[in-house]
Amino acid sequence: MPTAYAYVGDQIPYEHRGKAMGILVSSWSLSMLGWYGLYTSWAPLCAITSEPGVR
């Protein structure tokens, strides 16, 4: 994990570093859920937003 932070710190410009770190940490958090957990956690949100007439 510290290696990935060092890589982002070296390769990403300072003004984009916060977004890159957010993506990195989010991806690790979602990977803990696994594929099944990822899809089941997004299912309610997708169901709500895909309903016709809901905006």
C-alpha positions as protocol buffer text, in pm:
chain_id: "A"
residue {
  index: 1
  type: MET
  ca { x: 0 y: 0 z: 0 }
}
residue {
  index: 2
  type: PRO
  ca { x: 271 y: 259 z: 79 }
}
residue {
  index: 3
  type: THR
  ca { x: 431 y: 180 z: -256 }
}
residue {
  index: 4
  type: ALA
  ca { x: 115 y: 285 z: -439 }
}
residue {
  index: 5
  type: TYR
  ca { x: 102 y: 612 z: -246 }
}
residue {
  index: 6
  type: ALA
  ca { x: 465 y: 680 z: -332 }
}
residue {
  index: 7
  type: TYR
  ca { x: 399 y: 606 z: -699 }
}
residue {
  index: 8
  type: VAL
  ca { x: 104 y: 846 z: -708 }
}
residue {
  index: 9
  type: GLY
  ca { x: 311 y: 1107 z: -528 }
}
residue {
  index: 10
  type: ASP
  ca { x: 592 y: 1077 z: -782 }
}
residue {
  index: 11
  type: GLN
  ca { x: 393 y: 1042 z: -1103 }
}
residue {
  index: 12
  type: ILE
  ca { x: 82 y: 1256 z: -1059 }
}
residue {
  index: 13
  type: PRO
  ca { x: 102 y: 1637 z: -1065 }
}
residue {
  index: 14
  type: TYR
  ca { x: 20 y: 1805 z: -733 }
}
residue {
  index: 15
  type: GLU
  ca { x: -309 y: 1958 z: -850 }
}
residue {
  index: 16
  type: HIS
  ca { x: -445 y: 1614 z: -955 }
}
residue {
  index: 17
  type: ARG
  ca { x: -302 y: 1414 z: -667 }
}
residue {
  index: 18
  type: GLY
  ca { x: -609 y: 1435 z: -443 }
}
residue {
  index: 19
  type: LYS
  ca { x: -835 y: 1289 z: -710 }
}
residue {
  index: 20
  type: ALA
  ca { x: -586 y: 1011 z: -784 }
}
residue {
  index: 21
  type: MET
  ca { x: -557 y: 921 z: -414 }
}
residue {
  index: 22
  type: GLY
  ca { x: -937 y: 918 z: -385 }
}
residue {
  index: 23
  type: ILE
  ca { x: -967 y: 677 z: -676 }
}
residue {
  index: 24
  type: LEU
  ca { x: -691 y: 458 z: -533 }
}
residue {
  index: 25
  type: VAL
  ca { x: -844 y: 436 z: -185 }
}
residue {
  index: 26
  type: SER
  ca { x: -1195 y: 384 z: -324 }
}
residue {
  index: 27
  type: SER
  ca { x: -1080 y: 100 z: -544 }
}
residue {
  index: 28
  type: TRP
  ca { x: -922 y: -76 z: -246 }
}
residue {
  index: 29
  type: SER
  ca { x: -1235 y: -28 z: -40 }
}
residue {
  index: 30
  type: LEU
  ca { x: -1454 y: -170 z: -315 }
}
residue {
  index: 31
  type: SER
  ca { x: -1219 y: -463 z: -372 }
}
residue {
  index: 32
  type: MET
  ca { x: -1282 y: -576 z: -14 }
}
residue {
  index: 33
  type: LEU
  ca { x: -1648 y: -630 z: -105 }
}
residue {
  index: 34
  type: GLY
  ca { x: -1563 y: -863 z: -391 }
}
residue {
  index: 35
  type: TRP
  ca { x: -1759 y: -881 z: -714 }
}
residue {
  index: 36
  type: TYR
  ca { x: -2077 y: -1006 z: -549 }
}
residue {
  index: 37
  type: GLY
  ca { x: -2072 y: -735 z: -286 }
}
residue {
  index: 38
  type: LEU
  ca { x: -1996 y: -469 z: -542 }
}
residue {
  index: 39
  type: TYR
  ca { x: -2297 y: -556 z: -754 }
}
residue {
  index: 40
  type: THR
  ca { x: -2535 y: -597 z: -463 }
}
residue {
  index: 41
  type: SER
  ca { x: -2428 y: -266 z: -311 }
}
residue {
  index: 42
  type: TRP
  ca { x: -2500 y: -82 z: -637 }
}
residue {
  index: 43
  type: ALA
  ca { x: -2825 y: -266 z: -715 }
}
residue {
  index: 44
  type: PRO
  ca { x: -3057 y: -46 z: -502 }
}
residue {
  index: 45
  type: LEU
  ca { x: -2910 y: 274 z: -646 }
}
residue {
  index: 46
  type: CYS
  ca { x: -2945 y: 146 z: -1002 }
}
residue {
  index: 47
  type: ALA
  ca { x: -3301 y: 35 z: -939 }
}
residue {
  index: 48
  type: ILE
  ca { x: -3399 y: 377 z: -805 }
}
residue {
  index: 49
  type: THR
  ca { x: -3235 y: 576 z: -1082 }
}
residue {
  index: 50
  type: SER
  ca { x: -3362 y: 355 z: -1365 }
}
residue {
  index: 51
  type: GLU
  ca { x: -3729 y: 389 z: -1266 }
}
residue {
  index: 52
  type: PRO
  ca { x: -3919 y: 582 z: -1533 }
}
residue {
  index: 53
  type: GLY
  ca { x: -4032 y: 921 z: -1417 }
}
residue {
  index: 54
  type: VAL
  ca { x: -3782 y: 949 z: -1131 }
}
residue {
  index: 55
  type: ARG
  ca { x: -3557 y: 1247 z: -1176 }
}
